[in-house]
Amino acid sequence: MSGLTEDSSGKLLANISLQATGKNENWATVSTKDIPLKKGENKIRVIFENEGVNLNYFEIK
C-alpha cells in the first residue's frame, strides 16, 4: 500500500510506502522527512492509493 502527499496544486511532495498491520486495531507509525514547504500557509492533501487504510492522525513537526 502507499500514500501520497501533495500540495493544493497537485504537486507531489512525498510518496510513502505503508505496510499492512494485520488488523484495524493495530497501528504503525510512518514518518518521512524533507517535504518542501513554503513559508506561510500550506495546504496539504493526503491520498491513499489502496483501500483498507485507516489514518489516526497527521502531524507536522
Predicted model as a PDB file, atoms N, CA, C, CB and O in Angstrom, pLDDT in the B-factor column:
MODEL        1                                                                  
ATOM      1  N   MET A   1       0.850  -1.162   0.000  1.00 52.00           N  
ATOM      2  CA  MET A   1       0.000   0.000   0.000  1.00 52.00           C  
ATOM      3  C   MET A   1       0.901   1.230   0.000  1.00 52.00           C  
ATOM      4  CB  MET A   1      -0.970  -0.005   1.220  1.00 52.00           C  
ATOM      5  O   MET A   1       2.047   1.186   0.445  1.00 52.00           O  
ATOM      6  N   SER A   2       0.367   2.294  -0.495  1.00 57.00           N  
ATOM      7  CA  SER A   2       1.142   3.523  -0.467  1.00 57.00           C  
ATOM      8  C   SER A   2       0.227   4.719  -0.264  1.00 57.00           C  
ATOM      9  CB  SER A   2       1.952   3.681  -1.755  1.00 57.00           C  
ATOM     10  O   SER A   2      -0.976   4.669  -0.521  1.00 57.00           O  
ATOM     11  N   GLY A   3       0.835   5.781   0.200  1.00 70.00           N  
ATOM     12  CA  GLY A   3       0.127   7.031   0.389  1.00 70.00           C  
ATOM     13  C   GLY A   3       0.898   8.149  -0.281  1.00 70.00           C  
ATOM     14  O   GLY A   3       2.129   8.145  -0.294  1.00 70.00           O  
ATOM     15  N   LEU A   4       0.184   9.089  -0.830  1.00 68.00           N  
ATOM     16  CA  LEU A   4       0.798  10.235  -1.479  1.00 68.00           C  
ATOM     17  C   LEU A   4       0.468  11.483  -0.683  1.00 68.00           C  
ATOM     18  CB  LEU A   4       0.321  10.371  -2.947  1.00 68.00           C  
ATOM     19  O   LEU A   4      -0.627  11.616  -0.135  1.00 68.00           O  
ATOM     20  N   THR A   5       1.413  12.382  -0.627  1.00 74.00           N  
ATOM     21  CA  THR A   5       1.167  13.686  -0.034  1.00 74.00           C  
ATOM     22  C   THR A   5       1.447  14.706  -1.128  1.00 74.00           C  
ATOM     23  CB  THR A   5       2.060  13.935   1.252  1.00 74.00           C  
ATOM     24  O   THR A   5       2.519  14.700  -1.734  1.00 74.00           O  
ATOM     25  N   GLU A   6       0.483  15.577  -1.376  1.00 76.00           N  
ATOM     26  CA  GLU A   6       0.669  16.590  -2.417  1.00 76.00           C  
ATOM     27  C   GLU A   6       0.161  17.925  -1.915  1.00 76.00           C  
ATOM     28  CB  GLU A   6      -0.058  16.190  -3.724  1.00 76.00           C  
ATOM     29  O   GLU A   6      -0.624  17.999  -0.969  1.00 76.00           O  
ATOM     30  N   ASP A   7       0.632  18.990  -2.577  1.00 81.00           N  
ATOM     31  CA  ASP A   7       0.135  20.313  -2.199  1.00 81.00           C  
ATOM     32  C   ASP A   7      -1.180  20.587  -2.924  1.00 81.00           C  
ATOM     33  CB  ASP A   7       1.182  21.416  -2.528  1.00 81.00           C  
ATOM     34  O   ASP A   7      -1.645  19.761  -3.710  1.00 81.00           O  
ATOM     35  N   SER A   8      -1.772  21.740  -2.658  1.00 82.00           N  
ATOM     36  CA  SER A   8      -3.098  22.035  -3.212  1.00 82.00           C  
ATOM     37  C   SER A   8      -3.110  22.149  -4.729  1.00 82.00           C  
ATOM     38  CB  SER A   8      -3.620  23.309  -2.620  1.00 82.00           C  
ATOM     39  O   SER A   8      -4.171  22.043  -5.344  1.00 82.00           O  
ATOM     40  N   SER A   9      -1.941  22.364  -5.348  1.00 85.00           N  
ATOM     41  CA  SER A   9      -1.883  22.433  -6.809  1.00 85.00           C  
ATOM     42  C   SER A   9      -1.701  21.057  -7.445  1.00 85.00           C  
ATOM     43  CB  SER A   9      -0.751  23.350  -7.241  1.00 85.00           C  
ATOM     44  O   SER A   9      -1.730  20.927  -8.669  1.00 85.00           O  
ATOM     45  N   GLY A  10      -1.511  20.018  -6.602  1.00 84.00           N  
ATOM     46  CA  GLY A  10      -1.326  18.671  -7.115  1.00 84.00           C  
ATOM     47  C   GLY A  10       0.120  18.254  -7.228  1.00 84.00           C  
ATOM     48  O   GLY A  10       0.402  17.143  -7.675  1.00 84.00           O  
ATOM     49  N   LYS A  11       1.060  19.124  -6.832  1.00 85.00           N  
ATOM     50  CA  LYS A  11       2.484  18.783  -6.896  1.00 85.00           C  
ATOM     51  C   LYS A  11       2.803  17.745  -5.821  1.00 85.00           C  
ATOM     52  CB  LYS A  11       3.371  20.054  -6.715  1.00 85.00           C  
ATOM     53  O   LYS A  11       2.503  17.952  -4.645  1.00 85.00           O  
ATOM     54  N   LEU A  12       3.415  16.622  -6.229  1.00 86.00           N  
ATOM     55  CA  LEU A  12       3.764  15.546  -5.317  1.00 86.00           C  
ATOM     56  C   LEU A  12       4.845  16.005  -4.346  1.00 86.00           C  
ATOM     57  CB  LEU A  12       4.231  14.310  -6.096  1.00 86.00           C  
ATOM     58  O   LEU A  12       5.901  16.480  -4.765  1.00 86.00           O  
ATOM     59  N   LEU A  13       4.580  15.864  -3.044  1.00 84.00           N  
ATOM     60  CA  LEU A  13       5.545  16.217  -2.005  1.00 84.00           C  
ATOM     61  C   LEU A  13       6.236  14.985  -1.443  1.00 84.00           C  
ATOM     62  CB  LEU A  13       4.857  16.982  -0.883  1.00 84.00           C  
ATOM     63  O   LEU A  13       7.415  15.053  -1.094  1.00 84.00           O  
ATOM     64  N   ALA A  14       5.529  13.852  -1.344  1.00 84.00           N  
ATOM     65  CA  ALA A  14       6.110  12.616  -0.828  1.00 84.00           C  
ATOM     66  C   ALA A  14       5.270  11.438  -1.277  1.00 84.00           C  
ATOM     67  CB  ALA A  14       6.216  12.652   0.711  1.00 84.00           C  
ATOM     68  O   ALA A  14       4.054  11.547  -1.434  1.00 84.00           O  
ATOM     69  N   ASN A  15       5.935  10.311  -1.481  1.00 85.00           N  
ATOM     70  CA  ASN A  15       5.277   9.038  -1.759  1.00 85.00           C  
ATOM     71  C   ASN A  15       5.756   8.092  -0.672  1.00 85.00           C  
ATOM     72  CB  ASN A  15       5.602   8.488  -3.222  1.00 85.00           C  
ATOM     73  O   ASN A  15       6.945   7.784  -0.598  1.00 85.00           O  
ATOM     74  N   ILE A  16       4.844   7.630   0.168  1.00 84.00           N  
ATOM     75  CA  ILE A  16       5.208   6.876   1.355  1.00 84.00           C  
ATOM     76  C   ILE A  16       4.651   5.465   1.254  1.00 84.00           C  
ATOM     77  CB  ILE A  16       4.696   7.574   2.629  1.00 84.00           C  
ATOM     78  O   ILE A  16       3.456   5.283   1.024  1.00 84.00           O  
ATOM     79  N   SER A  17       5.510   4.467   1.424  1.00 83.00           N  
ATOM     80  CA  SER A  17       5.091   3.069   1.411  1.00 83.00           C  
ATOM     81  C   SER A  17       4.524   2.705   2.768  1.00 83.00           C  
ATOM     82  CB  SER A  17       6.269   2.134   1.042  1.00 83.00           C  
ATOM     83  O   SER A  17       5.121   3.018   3.798  1.00 83.00           O  
ATOM     84  N   LEU A  18       3.370   2.043   2.778  1.00 83.00           N  
ATOM     85  CA  LEU A  18       2.704   1.637   4.013  1.00 83.00           C  
ATOM     86  C   LEU A  18       2.638   0.117   4.078  1.00 83.00           C  
ATOM     87  CB  LEU A  18       1.280   2.250   4.105  1.00 83.00           C  
ATOM     88  O   LEU A  18       2.222  -0.533   3.119  1.00 83.00           O  
ATOM     89  N   GLN A  19       3.046  -0.444   5.200  1.00 83.00           N  
ATOM     90  CA  GLN A  19       2.982  -1.886   5.395  1.00 83.00           C  
ATOM     91  C   GLN A  19       1.698  -2.239   6.137  1.00 83.00           C  
ATOM     92  CB  GLN A  19       4.223  -2.396   6.171  1.00 83.00           C  
ATOM     93  O   GLN A  19       1.276  -1.502   7.028  1.00 83.00           O  
ATOM     94  N   ALA A  20       1.082  -3.341   5.783  1.00 83.00           N  
ATOM     95  CA  ALA A  20      -0.137  -3.794   6.454  1.00 83.00           C  
ATOM     96  C   ALA A  20       0.182  -4.169   7.898  1.00 83.00           C  
ATOM     97  CB  ALA A  20      -0.768  -4.999   5.704  1.00 83.00           C  
ATOM     98  O   ALA A  20       1.215  -4.780   8.175  1.00 83.00           O  
ATOM     99  N   THR A  21      -0.717  -3.796   8.822  1.00 86.00           N  
ATOM    100  CA  THR A  21      -0.531  -4.138  10.232  1.00 86.00           C  
ATOM    101  C   THR A  21      -1.332  -5.366  10.625  1.00 86.00           C  
ATOM    102  CB  THR A  21      -0.922  -2.967  11.112  1.00 86.00           C  
ATOM    103  O   THR A  21      -1.126  -5.911  11.710  1.00 86.00           O  
ATOM    104  N   GLY A  22      -2.234  -5.812   9.776  1.00 83.00           N  
ATOM    105  CA  GLY A  22      -2.973  -7.035  10.020  1.00 83.00           C  
ATOM    106  C   GLY A  22      -4.387  -6.855  10.531  1.00 83.00           C  
ATOM    107  O   GLY A  22      -5.254  -7.673  10.227  1.00 83.00           O  
ATOM    108  N   LYS A  23      -4.645  -5.807  11.301  1.00 82.00           N  
ATOM    109  CA  LYS A  23      -5.977  -5.594  11.858  1.00 82.00           C  
ATOM    110  C   LYS A  23      -6.244  -4.106  11.982  1.00 82.00           C  
ATOM    111  CB  LYS A  23      -6.121  -6.286  13.229  1.00 82.00           C  
ATOM    112  O   LYS A  23      -5.316  -3.298  11.997  1.00 82.00           O  
ATOM    113  N   ASN A  24      -7.526  -3.748  12.070  1.00 81.00           N  
ATOM    114  CA  ASN A  24      -7.899  -2.343  12.245  1.00 81.00           C  
ATOM    115  C   ASN A  24      -7.423  -1.772  13.568  1.00 81.00           C  
ATOM    116  CB  ASN A  24      -9.392  -2.190  12.143  1.00 81.00           C  
ATOM    117  O   ASN A  24      -7.211  -0.564  13.673  1.00 81.00           O  
ATOM    118  N   GLU A  25      -7.250  -2.618  14.587  1.00 83.00           N  
ATOM    119  CA  GLU A  25      -6.837  -2.141  15.902  1.00 83.00           C  
ATOM    120  C   GLU A  25      -5.320  -2.051  16.044  1.00 83.00           C  
ATOM    121  CB  GLU A  25      -7.394  -3.048  16.972  1.00 83.00           C  
ATOM    122  O   GLU A  25      -4.832  -1.547  17.056  1.00 83.00           O  
ATOM    123  N   ASN A  26      -4.568  -2.524  15.062  1.00 86.00           N  
ATOM    124  CA  ASN A  26      -3.103  -2.450  15.088  1.00 86.00           C  
ATOM    125  C   ASN A  26      -2.658  -1.220  14.319  1.00 86.00           C  
ATOM    126  CB  ASN A  26      -2.460  -3.736  14.488  1.00 86.00           C  
ATOM    127  O   ASN A  26      -3.040  -1.037  13.163  1.00 86.00           O  
ATOM    128  N   TRP A  27      -1.847  -0.367  14.957  1.00 88.00           N  
ATOM    129  CA  TRP A  27      -1.393   0.872  14.337  1.00 88.00           C  
ATOM    130  C   TRP A  27       0.114   0.836  14.129  1.00 88.00           C  
ATOM    131  CB  TRP A  27      -1.787   2.083  15.193  1.00 88.00           C  
ATOM    132  O   TRP A  27       0.834   0.159  14.863  1.00 88.00           O  
ATOM    133  N   ALA A  28       0.579   1.557  13.144  1.00 87.00           N  
ATOM    134  CA  ALA A  28       2.009   1.707  12.895  1.00 87.00           C  
ATOM    135  C   ALA A  28       2.289   3.182  12.643  1.00 87.00           C  
ATOM    136  CB  ALA A  28       2.477   0.827  11.686  1.00 87.00           C  
ATOM    137  O   ALA A  28       1.455   3.900  12.091  1.00 87.00           O  
ATOM    138  N   THR A  29       3.465   3.620  13.051  1.00 89.00           N  
ATOM    139  CA  THR A  29       3.886   4.997  12.803  1.00 89.00           C  
ATOM    140  C   THR A  29       4.765   5.025  11.563  1.00 89.00           C  
ATOM    141  CB  THR A  29       4.641   5.588  14.031  1.00 89.00           C  
ATOM    142  O   THR A  29       5.703   4.237  11.439  1.00 89.00           O  
ATOM    143  N   VAL A  30       4.459   5.931  10.651  1.00 88.00           N  
ATOM    144  CA  VAL A  30       5.233   6.102   9.431  1.00 88.00           C  
ATOM    145  C   VAL A  30       5.674   7.551   9.372  1.00 88.00           C  
ATOM    146  CB  VAL A  30       4.409   5.703   8.160  1.00 88.00           C  
ATOM    147  O   VAL A  30       4.874   8.461   9.592  1.00 88.00           O  
ATOM    148  N   SER A  31       6.948   7.765   9.076  1.00 87.00           N  
ATOM    149  CA  SER A  31       7.488   9.128   9.022  1.00 87.00           C  
ATOM    150  C   SER A  31       8.198   9.354   7.701  1.00 87.00           C  
ATOM    151  CB  SER A  31       8.451   9.388  10.198  1.00 87.00           C  
ATOM    152  O   SER A  31       8.664   8.416   7.054  1.00 87.00           O  
ATOM    153  N   THR A  32       8.268  10.602   7.323  1.00 86.00           N  
ATOM    154  CA  THR A  32       9.048  10.996   6.161  1.00 86.00           C  
ATOM    155  C   THR A  32       9.684  12.341   6.465  1.00 86.00           C  
ATOM    156  CB  THR A  32       8.166  11.062   4.872  1.00 86.00           C  
ATOM    157  O   THR A  32       9.196  13.083   7.317  1.00 86.00           O  
ATOM    158  N   LYS A  33      10.763  12.655   5.779  1.00 86.00           N  
ATOM    159  CA  LYS A  33      11.493  13.901   6.018  1.00 86.00           C  
ATOM    160  C   LYS A  33      11.647  14.673   4.715  1.00 86.00           C  
ATOM    161  CB  LYS A  33      12.877  13.614   6.641  1.00 86.00           C  
ATOM    162  O   LYS A  33      11.381  14.169   3.624  1.00 86.00           O  
ATOM    163  N   ASP A  34      12.080  15.897   4.871  1.00 85.00           N  
ATOM    164  CA  ASP A  34      12.457  16.757   3.733  1.00 85.00           C  
ATOM    165  C   ASP A  34      11.312  17.040   2.771  1.00 85.00           C  
ATOM    166  CB  ASP A  34      13.584  16.123   2.970  1.00 85.00           C  
ATOM    167  O   ASP A  34      11.516  17.077   1.557  1.00 85.00           O  
ATOM    168  N   ILE A  35      10.113  17.240   3.301  1.00 85.00           N  
ATOM    169  CA  ILE A  35       9.000  17.667   2.464  1.00 85.00           C  
ATOM    170  C   ILE A  35       9.119  19.184   2.303  1.00 85.00           C  
ATOM    171  CB  ILE A  35       7.603  17.253   3.090  1.00 85.00           C  
ATOM    172  O   ILE A  35       9.119  19.908   3.298  1.00 85.00           O  
ATOM    173  N   PRO A  36       9.221  19.672   1.074  1.00 83.00           N  
ATOM    174  CA  PRO A  36       9.430  21.111   0.852  1.00 83.00           C  
ATOM    175  C   PRO A  36       8.156  21.922   1.098  1.00 83.00           C  
ATOM    176  CB  PRO A  36       9.926  21.354  -0.574  1.00 83.00           C  
ATOM    177  O   PRO A  36       7.207  21.853   0.316  1.00 83.00           O  
ATOM    178  N   LEU A  37       8.144  22.682   2.177  1.00 84.00           N  
ATOM    179  CA  LEU A  37       7.011  23.547   2.489  1.00 84.00           C  
ATOM    180  C   LEU A  37       7.427  24.998   2.307  1.00 84.00           C  
ATOM    181  CB  LEU A  37       6.497  23.299   3.933  1.00 84.00           C  
ATOM    182  O   LEU A  37       8.569  25.372   2.572  1.00 84.00           O  
ATOM    183  N   LYS A  38       6.478  25.805   1.850  1.00 86.00           N  
ATOM    184  CA  LYS A  38       6.724  27.238   1.675  1.00 86.00           C  
ATOM    185  C   LYS A  38       6.502  27.956   3.000  1.00 86.00           C  
ATOM    186  CB  LYS A  38       5.804  27.830   0.571  1.00 86.00           C  
ATOM    187  O   LYS A  38       5.793  27.453   3.872  1.00 86.00           O  
ATOM    188  N   LYS A  39       7.093  29.102   3.149  1.00 91.00           N  
ATOM    189  CA  LYS A  39       6.846  29.927   4.321  1.00 91.00           C  
ATOM    190  C   LYS A  39       5.391  30.390   4.278  1.00 91.00           C  
ATOM    191  CB  LYS A  39       7.828  31.147   4.376  1.00 91.00           C  
ATOM    192  O   LYS A  39       4.877  30.753   3.220  1.00 91.00           O  
ATOM    193  N   GLY A  40       4.734  30.374   5.435  1.00 92.00           N  
ATOM    194  CA  GLY A  40       3.334  30.781   5.489  1.00 92.00           C  
ATOM    195  C   GLY A  40       2.408  29.583   5.443  1.00 92.00           C  
ATOM    196  O   GLY A  40       2.776  28.489   5.871  1.00 92.00           O  
ATOM    197  N   GLU A  41       1.213  29.783   4.928  1.00 91.00           N  
ATOM    198  CA  GLU A  41       0.197  28.736   4.885  1.00 91.00           C  
ATOM    199  C   GLU A  41       0.475  27.737   3.773  1.00 91.00           C  
ATOM    200  CB  GLU A  41      -1.184  29.347   4.700  1.00 91.00           C  
ATOM    201  O   GLU A  41       0.806  28.115   2.649  1.00 91.00           O  
ATOM    202  N   ASN A  42       0.337  26.456   4.099  1.00 87.00           N  
ATOM    203  CA  ASN A  42       0.480  25.371   3.135  1.00 87.00           C  
ATOM    204  C   ASN A  42      -0.755  24.488   3.226  1.00 87.00           C  
ATOM    205  CB  ASN A  42       1.783  24.546   3.392  1.00 87.00           C  
ATOM    206  O   ASN A  42      -1.167  24.119   4.326  1.00 87.00           O  
ATOM    207  N   LYS A  43      -1.343  24.148   2.112  1.00 87.00           N  
ATOM    208  CA  LYS A  43      -2.454  23.201   2.083  1.00 87.00           C  
ATOM    209  C   LYS A  43      -1.901  21.883   1.582  1.00 87.00           C  
ATOM    210  CB  LYS A  43      -3.640  23.709   1.180  1.00 87.00           C  
ATOM    211  O   LYS A  43      -1.308  21.809   0.506  1.00 87.00           O  
ATOM    212  N   ILE A  44      -2.107  20.834   2.384  1.00 84.00           N  
ATOM    213  CA  ILE A  44      -1.564  19.518   2.075  1.00 84.00           C  
ATOM    214  C   ILE A  44      -2.712  18.523   1.960  1.00 84.00           C  
ATOM    215  CB  ILE A  44      -0.545  19.064   3.157  1.00 84.00           C  
ATOM    216  O   ILE A  44      -3.640  18.527   2.769  1.00 84.00           O  
ATOM    217  N   ARG A  45      -2.633  17.673   0.940  1.00 86.00           N  
ATOM    218  CA  ARG A  45      -3.648  16.650   0.704  1.00 86.00           C  
ATOM    219  C   ARG A  45      -2.979  15.282   0.866  1.00 86.00           C  
ATOM    220  CB  ARG A  45      -4.302  16.805  -0.726  1.00 86.00           C  
ATOM    221  O   ARG A  45      -1.914  15.048   0.294  1.00 86.00           O  
ATOM    222  N   VAL A  46      -3.586  14.385   1.630  1.00 86.00           N  
ATOM    223  CA  VAL A  46      -3.083  13.024   1.804  1.00 86.00           C  
ATOM    224  C   VAL A  46      -4.010  12.096   1.033  1.00 86.00           C  
ATOM    225  CB  VAL A  46      -3.003  12.621   3.326  1.00 86.00           C  
ATOM    226  O   VAL A  46      -5.221  12.095   1.253  1.00 86.00           O  
ATOM    227  N   ILE A  47      -3.437  11.305   0.128  1.00 84.00           N  
ATOM    228  CA  ILE A  47      -4.212  10.425  -0.744  1.00 84.00           C  
ATOM    229  C   ILE A  47      -3.707   8.997  -0.560  1.00 84.00           C  
ATOM    230  CB  ILE A  47      -4.106  10.871  -2.243  1.00 84.00           C  
ATOM    231  O   ILE A  47      -2.500   8.756  -0.609  1.00 84.00           O  
ATOM    232  N   PHE A  48      -4.622   8.047  -0.350  1.00 86.00           N  
ATOM    233  CA  PHE A  48      -4.255   6.645  -0.264  1.00 86.00           C  
ATOM    234  C   PHE A  48      -4.641   5.977  -1.564  1.00 86.00           C  
ATOM    235  CB  PHE A  48      -4.932   5.951   0.946  1.00 86.00           C  
ATOM    236  O   PHE A  48      -5.784   6.082  -2.009  1.00 86.00           O  
ATOM    237  N   GLU A  49      -3.684   5.283  -2.180  1.00 82.00           N  
ATOM    238  CA  GLU A  49      -3.916   4.647  -3.469  1.00 82.00           C  
ATOM    239  C   GLU A  49      -4.611   3.294  -3.348  1.00 82.00           C  
ATOM    240  CB  GLU A  49      -2.611   4.478  -4.193  1.00 82.00           C  
ATOM    241  O   GLU A  49      -5.055   2.740  -4.353  1.00 82.00           O  
ATOM    242  N   ASN A  50      -4.713   2.757  -2.143  1.00 79.00           N  
ATOM    243  CA  ASN A  50      -5.335   1.461  -1.923  1.00 79.00           C  
ATOM    244  C   ASN A  50      -6.419   1.580  -0.860  1.00 79.00           C  
ATOM    245  CB  ASN A  50      -4.284   0.414  -1.510  1.00 79.00           C  
ATOM    246  O   ASN A  50      -6.421   2.518  -0.063  1.00 79.00           O  
ATOM    247  N   GLU A  51      -7.326   0.636  -0.858  1.00 81.00           N  
ATOM    248  CA  GLU A  51      -8.362   0.581   0.178  1.00 81.00           C  
ATOM    249  C   GLU A  51      -7.776  -0.037   1.439  1.00 81.00           C  
ATOM    250  CB  GLU A  51      -9.600  -0.231  -0.307  1.00 81.00           C  
ATOM    251  O   GLU A  51      -6.690  -0.617   1.412  1.00 81.00           O  
ATOM    252  N   GLY A  52      -8.502   0.093   2.541  1.00 79.00           N  
ATOM    253  CA  GLY A  52      -8.105  -0.561   3.775  1.00 79.00           C  
ATOM    254  C   GLY A  52      -7.120   0.224   4.618  1.00 79.00           C  
ATOM    255  O   GLY A  52      -6.467  -0.349   5.490  1.00 79.00           O  
ATOM    256  N   VAL A  53      -6.997   1.519   4.381  1.00 83.00           N  
ATOM    257  CA  VAL A  53      -6.086   2.345   5.169  1.00 83.00           C  
ATOM    258  C   VAL A  53      -6.895   3.155   6.167  1.00 83.00           C  
ATOM    259  CB  VAL A  53      -5.239   3.277   4.258  1.00 83.00           C  
ATOM    260  O   VAL A  53      -7.889   3.783   5.802  1.00 83.00           O  
ATOM    261  N   ASN A  54      -6.472   3.144   7.425  1.00 84.00           N  
ATOM    262  CA  ASN A  54      -7.098   3.945   8.467  1.00 84.00           C  
ATOM    263  C   ASN A  54      -6.061   4.944   8.965  1.00 84.00           C  
ATOM    264  CB  ASN A  54      -7.639   3.048   9.638  1.00 84.00           C  
ATOM    265  O   ASN A  54      -4.996   4.547   9.438  1.00 84.00           O  
ATOM    266  N   LEU A  55      -6.358   6.223   8.863  1.00 85.00           N  
ATOM    267  CA  LEU A  55      -5.452   7.274   9.327  1.00 85.00           C  
ATOM    268  C   LEU A  55      -5.930   7.757  10.688  1.00 85.00           C  
ATOM    269  CB  LEU A  55      -5.381   8.458   8.306  1.00 85.00           C  
ATOM    270  O   LEU A  55      -7.038   8.278  10.814  1.00 85.00           O  
ATOM    271  N   ASN A  56      -5.095   7.582  11.704  1.00 87.00           N  
ATOM    272  CA  ASN A  56      -5.438   8.015  13.053  1.00 87.00           C  
ATOM    273  C   ASN A  56      -5.165   9.510  13.221  1.00 87.00           C  
ATOM    274  CB  ASN A  56      -4.646   7.204  14.097  1.00 87.00           C  
ATOM    275  O   ASN A  56      -6.030  10.242  13.701  1.00 87.00           O  
ATOM    276  N   TYR A  57      -3.977   9.971  12.833  1.00 87.00           N  
ATOM    277  CA  TYR A  57      -3.683  11.402  12.861  1.00 87.00           C  
ATOM    278  C   TYR A  57      -2.519  11.713  11.941  1.00 87.00           C  
ATOM    279  CB  TYR A  57      -3.373  11.870  14.291  1.00 87.00           C  
ATOM    280  O   TYR A  57      -1.788  10.820  11.515  1.00 87.00           O  
ATOM    281  N   PHE A  58      -2.360  12.979  11.644  1.00 86.00           N  
ATOM    282  CA  PHE A  58      -1.330  13.504  10.746  1.00 86.00           C  
ATOM    283  C   PHE A  58      -0.644  14.620  11.513  1.00 86.00           C  
ATOM    284  CB  PHE A  58      -1.934  14.019   9.363  1.00 86.00           C  
ATOM    285  O   PHE A  58      -1.303  15.554  11.968  1.00 86.00           O  
ATOM    286  N   GLU A  59       0.663  14.536  11.662  1.00 87.00           N  
ATOM    287  CA  GLU A  59       1.391  15.512  12.472  1.00 87.00           C  
ATOM    288  C   GLU A  59       2.562  16.079  11.688  1.00 87.00           C  
ATOM    289  CB  GLU A  59       1.884  14.874  13.781  1.00 87.00           C  
ATOM    290  O   GLU A  59       3.266  15.356  10.983  1.00 87.00           O  
ATOM    291  N   ILE A  60       2.757  17.379  11.821  1.00 84.00           N  
ATOM    292  CA  ILE A  60       3.912  18.043  11.207  1.00 84.00           C  
ATOM    293  C   ILE A  60       4.741  18.641  12.325  1.00 84.00           C  
ATOM    294  CB  ILE A  60       3.473  19.147  10.171  1.00 84.00           C  
ATOM    295  O   ILE A  60       4.222  19.345  13.191  1.00 84.00           O  
ATOM    296  N   LYS A  61       6.029  18.356  12.302  1.00 82.00           N  
ATOM    297  CA  LYS A  61       6.954  18.885  13.314  1.00 82.00           C  
ATOM    298  C   LYS A  61       8.018  19.711  12.645  1.00 82.00           C  
ATOM    299  CB  LYS A  61       7.598  17.751  14.132  1.00 82.00           C  
ATOM    300  O   LYS A  61       8.897  20.248  13.319  1.00 82.00           O  
TER     301      LYS A  61                                                      
ENDMDL                                                                          
END                                                                             
